[in-house]
């Protein structure tokens, strides 16, 4: 048996709950014949007003959810940056994240300026390398003007000399005329680094030594010229290494500046996210306060209607309803055979949990 007291503990049958005597209201006879208020219209207006408030509330909640989803994506972007980025300072081998304060952040160059600096730096480095290759040209001319250089001046005449297995042995043929054309190319297809020229000069001699027998004149000539070239290259190498070291230092500094700029961007993004999260918290608090203000105590009539509606539930739905009540009131015996439900007490429990 389920008892649902309204103003006090009053038991009633699960089939037809009696109306408590304290809810009975005497209606004066002189009021019976007076025109009654259109209750239906009033209820409809109240329902419309409530629906509008619910729609407004739902719209604000949806807006907050959308904003939070967007913020989560931006937070992931910031976390990804800091979890995968280590900034290496120039002239040091130690990796450590660099934290930029607001004052220093003002002096961090923008990405646009860094791109402009990179273009100027690349142009200057290319000009320096062109000068190195021009100086290397002196070595190249000395080798090509040697009396034993004539077999290597032009591509090997494979068909004319009947060297049918040449391409089976030599993967990449090379000769001095091909090197010279590459050095003088003006269409951007030429050498970009002096080491590329050095590698091709070596290839000329190594191909000849690989294909020809050690005792042949071509093999001996190639070996002799290669030794002379290596001597001259060894003397020229410090200039190459100096340029490479300078280029490496410039590139390291450029990478460092790019990472600083990226960190400055992500630090600003993190601050913006924090400000937006504070706004979201404020909106949530506003909604909570709005809900609390609109909450009211359930009326006696509503308590009576709730009691009647509960008795109309099937056993399964009634059990679920009692379980819901027990969630806010752990002491409520929702599984007992006979349950006494004090609606006034439950209202006080719910108001306490919500407040």
N, C-alpha and C positions, 0 to 999 in steps of 0.2 A: 504494500500500500504506500502511496506517495502523498505526503502532506505538504502543502504549499501555503504557509502562513503569509499574510500580507502585512498587517500591522502587528500581528501576534501569531503564535503558533496555532494554526487551525488545520486540522486534518480534513481531507475530503476524498470522496471516492474517485478512483481513476477513471470511472465511466462518466460521472457528471459532478464536477466540483460545485458545492453550494456557494452562494454569494455570501461573504461575511456580512453580519448584521451591521457592522460599523460602516459598511460601504453603502447601506440603504439610505436613500435620500427621499424625504417626503416632498412631493410637488404640490403646491397650493392649487386648489381648484380654480381660482380666478386666473391662473396662468395657463391652464390647459387649453382654453379656447383662443389664446393670443397667438398671432403668427409666429412660428418657430424660425430660428436662424437656419439658414441653408448650410447644414453641417458638411454636406458633400463638397460645396464650393470652398469652404474654409480648409477642409482637409486637402483638397486638390491644390490650393494655393500653397499650403505648407509643404506638400510633397514637391511642387515645382520649385519652391525656394530651396528646399533641401537638396534636390537634384542639381540645381545650379551651383550650390556651394560645393557639393561633392565633385562636380565636373571641374570647378576652379581648383579645388584641392588636388585632384588627380592630375590636372595639367601642370601644376607647379611641381608635383612629385616627379612626373615624367621629365620635366625640364631639368630637375636636379640629377636624375639618373643619367640622362644624356650627357650632362656636363661632367659627371663623375667618370663615365666611360671614356670621355675624351681626355680627361686628366690622367687616368690610368695609363692610356697609351703614351702620353707625354712623359709620365714618370718612368715607364719602361725604357723609353728612348734615353733618358738621362742615366738610368742605371746601366744600360748597355754600354754607354760611352765610358763611364767610370770603371766598369768591370773589365773592359778590354783595352783601355788606354793607359800606357805608361809613358811618361814624358822623359826623354833623355836629354839632359842638358849638354850643350856643346863642351868639348874639351874635358869630358869625364866619362867614365865607364859605368857609373852607378845610375841605375834607373830608379826614379822616385816620382810619385805624383806631385805636381806643382799646384799649390792652392793659391789662387789669386784673390787678393782682397779688393774691395771696391775702388780704392784709390789707384792701385796698380792697374786695375782693369781698364781705366780710362786711357792708359798709355799703350794698351795692347793694340797692335795694328789690325785693321780690318782685313777680311779675306780678299777684298778687291785690291787693296794696296799690296798684300802679299803676292797676289797673282801678277801684279805689275812689276813688283820687285823680282819675281821669278823669271819673268820674260827678259828683263834687263840683265839679270845674272847669267842666264843661258846665252844671251847674245855676247856678253863679255867673255865668257868661258870659251865659246866657239871661236871667237876672234883670237884668243890666246893659243888655242889648239891649232888654228890655221898657221900661226906664226911658227909653232913647233914643227909642223909638217913642212913648212917652207925651209926651215933650217935642216930638217932631215933630208930634204932634196939634195943637199950638198953631198951627203954620204951616198945617196942613191946614184948620183952622177959619177962619183968616184968608182963605184963598183961596176956600173954599166960601161964605163970607159976603159976598164981593164982589158988587156989583150986577150984574156981567156973568157971574156963575157959574151963573145959572138954567138955561141950555141944557144944562149938563153934569151936572146933579144926578141925573138918572134915565137908564136905558138908552134909546137912540134908538128911538122908535116907528116901526120900519121899515114896517110894514103901514099904520099910520094915516096916515103922511106919504107913502106911495106910493113909498118909496125902494127900488125893486125891484133896483137894482144895488149896494146898500150892502154886502152880504156878498161881492160880487165884488171890491170895492175895499178893504174893511176886513177884515183877517185876524182881528183880535182886538179886538172892541168893549170899551170900558171907560167907566165913569161913576163919579161921586163916591159914589153910594149903595152900589155894589158894593165900592168901596175902604173905605168906612166899616164895612160889615158884616165885611169881612176883618180890619180892625183890631180889631174888638170880638169876634171869634170866640173862644169858650172851649173848643172841642172839639178843638183841636190842628190845625185846618185853616187857621188864620190866618197872617199874615206872620211870618216868622222873623227878618227883617233889615229895618232901616229903609230900606235901599237898594231893597228890593222895593216899598215904598210909593211911594218917589220915582219909580221906573220907571213905575208904573201912573198916577201923577198926570201925568207927561209924556205917557203914551200917550193919556190923555183929550184933551189939547189937540192932539197930533199927528194923531190920527184926524180930529178936526174940521177941522184945516187941510188934511189930505189930501183929504177928501171934498168940502169946500166951496170955492168959488171964492175967490181972494185978495181980491176986492173985496166979498165978502158979509159981512154983519154977524157971522155966526158965526165965520168965519175970523179976522176982525179981533179979535173978543172973545177967541178962543182964543189968538191970538198975544200979545195984551196980557197976559193972565193967566199965560201960560207965562213971559214975561219977568219978571213980578213974582215968580213962584214960584222961578225960577232965582236971583234976587237973595237971597231968604230962605234957599234951600238952601245957597248959597255961604257964608252966615254960619254956618249950622248944621254944615257939613261938617267943620270941625276936630274937633268932638266925635266924629263918626263915625270919622274917621281915627285918632284917639287910641285909641278902643275896638278898632278893627281891628288896630292895631299891638300893643296889649296882648294881644289874642287870638292873634295870630300868634306872639308871644314865648312864650306859655303852651304853645301847640301844639308849637313847636319844642323846648322843654324837655321836654315829655312824650314826644315821639318819641325824643329823646336818651336819656331814662331807660329807655324801653322797649328800645332797642337795647343799652344797657348791661346790662340785665337778661338779654336774650337772649344776649349775649356771655358773661356769667357762667355761664349754663346750659351753653353749649357748651364753655366752658373746663373746667367740671367733667366734662362728658361726655368731653372729650379726655383728661383725667387718668384717668378710669375706664377708658377704652379702653387707655391705656398700661399701666395696672396689669394688665388682663386679658391683654394681649399678653405681658407678662412671665411671667404664669402659663402661657400657652400655650407659650412658649419652655421653661419649666421642665419641663412635661409632655413635650414633644418630647425634651428631653435625657434625661429619665427613661426614655422608651421606647428611645432609642438605647442607653443604658447597659444596659437589660434585654436588648436584642438582642445586644449585644457579649458579655455574660456568658453568654448561652445558646448562642453560637456555639462550636463545637468542631472539632477537626481530623477530617477524614474518615478512617474506619478502613480498614485494608487490605482487609477484605471488601467494604466499600462501594466502594473504588477498583476492585476486580476486577469487581463488579457493574456499575459505571458503564462500564468498558471493554467488557463484554459487551453492555450495552444500546446503546452507541454503534454497535457493529458490526451491530446489528439495524436501524438506521435506513436508510431509503431514501436514495439519493444527495442528493436535494433537502433532506431534513431534516438530513442529516449536514452539508451545506454551511452551513445556517442555524446549527447547533450550533457549528461552527467559527468562524462570524462572531461569535457571541455571546462566545466565548472571546477572540477578537481585540479585542473592545471594551475589555476590561480589560488586555490585553497587546498593545499595538500592534506589537510585534516578532514576534508569532506569525504564521507564514506560512500563513494559512488558505486561500489560493488556490493553494498549490503542488500539483504533481501527487502528490508523496509527502510526507505530513505525519507528523512524529513528535511525539506528544502526551505530554509528561511531566506526569502528573497531580500528582505531588508539587510540581513547580515551579509549576504553575497554582494549586494550593492556597495556596502562599506568596504568589503575586501577589495573589490575591483577598483574603487576610487583610490584606495590606498596604494595599490599596485601601479595605477596609472599616474598618480601624482608624484 
